[in-house]
Amino acid sequence: MESRSLSAKQSKGDLRQKSETKTPKISDGFRGFYFLKITANIFIRLFDLSFDFCNFAA
């Protein structure tokens, strides 16, 4: 059991070190921008659908 938890901690540490070597600020910024872009697209599509539905109902 102990060896398993140790190996899991080591792998997490390795992943963290790898992410730190690649400039984390830039990647986080791109990820945030991409996330905003996707959410904006979803909201725009929902708005368009609701607008079309209102026109159809009226």
C-alpha positions, -999 to 999 in steps of 0.1 A, spaced: 0 0 0 27 25 10 48 18 -22 17 25 -43 10 59 -27 47 68 -30 47 60 -67 15 80 -72 31 110 -55 62 106 -76 43 105 -108 23 136 -98 56 154 -90 70 144 -123 39 158 -141 42 190 -122 79 193 -131 71 187 -167 44 214 -167 68 238 -150 94 234 -176 70 245 -203 62 281 -195 29 275 -175 17 311 -177 14 311 -215 -3 277 -216 -28 287 -190 -36 319 -209 -42 299 -241 -64 274 -222 -84 302 -207 -88 320 -240 -99 287 -257 -124 280 -229 -138 316 -232 -141 311 -270 -160 278 -267 -184 292 -240 -190 323 -261 -198 301 -292 -222 280 -271 -240 311 -257 -242 327 -292 -257 295 -306 -282 292 -277 -291 329 -282 -296 324 -320 -318 293 -313 -340 311 -288 -342 341 -312 -353 319 -340 -378 301 -317 -393 335 -307 -397 345 -343 -413 312 -351 -437 315 -321 -446 351 -331 
